[in-house]
Amino acid sequence: MTQNPFGGEGGLDMNALLQQAQQMQEQLMSAQAELAESEVEGTVSGGAVTVKVNGTGDLLDVVIRAGGFDGNDADDLSDLGDMIVAAWRDAKARADAMASEKLGPLAGGLGGEPGAGPAGGLGGGMPGLGM
């Protein structure tokens, strides 16, 4: 008979706790894989620049509408660079919101603070989560 290290009847069941932790990790990894496969767009200036990122914020595509910029004009090129950054920020904010929606309920049981990020602030401390 195995003795519970935390006392007799009603003590902490370590096997159940470990099993629950493993299930949570599997759910988090599954949600993260879904995010990596999801795609989100961000646009600026009425669609002059559109970028696509995956659910983890990795840049996948940049589309620049033809005719809006003069490739020989330094100011136009500088503006274009600014628009690309702004469109990426828009898409990244959408990806972050999607990640919070998918991961928030799972990370809630990990002691995360509300608004602390997609994994309740634990992403860097949990191997394999890549957050």
C-alpha positions in Angstrom: 0.0 0.0 0.0 1.4 3.4 -1.0 1.3 6.0 1.7 0.2 9.6 0.7 3.1 11.9 1.5 0.6 14.7 2.4 -1.3 12.8 5.1 -4.0 10.2 5.4 -7.6 10.4 4.0 -8.4 13.5 2.0 -4.8 14.3 1.3 -3.5 15.6 -2.1 -3.6 12.9 -4.8 -0.4 13.4 -6.6 -1.3 11.0 -9.5 -4.5 12.9 -10.2 -2.6 16.2 -10.0 0.1 15.0 -12.4 -2.5 13.6 -14.8 -4.4 17.0 -14.8 -1.2 18.9 -15.4 -0.4 16.6 -18.4 -3.8 17.1 -19.8 -3.5 20.9 -19.5 -0.1 20.8 -21.2 -1.6 18.7 -24.1 -4.5 21.2 -24.5 -2.1 24.1 -24.5 0.1 22.5 -27.1 -2.9 21.7 -29.2 -4.2 25.3 -29.0 -0.7 26.6 -29.9 -0.6 24.3 -32.9 -4.0 25.7 -34.0 -2.7 29.2 -33.6 0.4 28.5 -35.7 -1.9 27.3 -38.5 -4.4 30.2 -38.3 -3.9 33.3 -40.4 -4.9 36.9 -39.6 -4.7 40.0 -41.8 -3.9 43.6 -41.0 -4.4 46.5 -43.3 -3.7 50.3 -43.4 -4.7 53.2 -45.7 -7.8 51.6 -47.1 -6.0 48.4 -48.1 -2.9 50.1 -49.7 -0.9 47.7 -47.6 -2.1 44.3 -46.2 0.0 41.9 -44.3 -0.8 38.3 -43.2 0.5 36.8 -40.0 -0.2 33.4 -38.4 -1.8 33.2 -34.9 1.6 33.4 -33.2 2.5 36.6 -35.0 4.9 35.3 -37.6 4.8 37.4 -40.8 3.5 35.3 -43.8 2.8 37.7 -46.6 2.9 41.4 -47.6 0.6 42.8 -50.3 1.1 46.3 -51.7 -1.7 47.6 -53.9 -0.3 48.7 -57.3 -0.2 52.4 -58.2 -0.1 53.8 -54.7 3.7 54.4 -54.5 6.5 55.8 -56.6 9.4 53.4 -56.3 11.8 56.2 -57.2 10.6 58.6 -54.5 12.4 58.3 -51.2 9.5 59.8 -49.3 7.0 57.3 -50.8 9.3 54.5 -50.0 9.7 55.7 -46.4 5.9 56.0 -46.1 5.6 52.5 -47.5 7.9 51.1 -44.9 5.9 52.9 -42.1 2.7 51.4 -43.6 4.1 47.9 -43.6 5.0 48.2 -40.0 1.6 49.6 -39.1 -0.2 46.8 -41.0 1.9 44.3 -39.2 1.1 45.8 -35.8 -2.6 45.7 -36.7 -2.4 42.0 -37.7 -0.2 41.2 -34.6 -2.8 42.8 -32.3 -5.5 40.6 -34.0 -3.3 37.5 -33.6 -2.7 38.3 -29.9 -6.4 38.7 -29.3 -7.0 35.4 -31.0 -4.3 33.8 -28.9 -5.8 35.2 -25.7 -9.2 33.8 -26.6 -7.8 30.4 -27.4 -5.2 30.1 -24.6 -6.8 32.3 -21.9 -9.2 29.6 -20.5 -6.4 27.0 -20.5 -3.8 29.3 -18.9 -6.3 30.5 -16.2 -5.6 27.5 -14.1 -1.8 28.1 -14.2 -2.0 31.1 -11.9 -1.7 33.8 -14.6 -2.9 37.3 -14.1 -5.7 38.6 -16.2 -4.2 40.6 -19.1 -0.8 39.2 -18.6 -0.7 37.7 -22.1 -1.8 34.6 -23.9 -0.4 32.1 -21.5 -0.9 34.1 -18.3 2.7 35.2 -18.3 4.1 31.7 -18.1 5.0 31.2 -21.8 8.7 31.6 -21.3 8.8 29.3 -18.3 7.0 26.3 -19.9 9.2 24.2 -22.2 7.7 23.5 -25.6 5.2 26.4 -25.5 7.4 28.7 -27.5 5.8 31.8 -26.1 
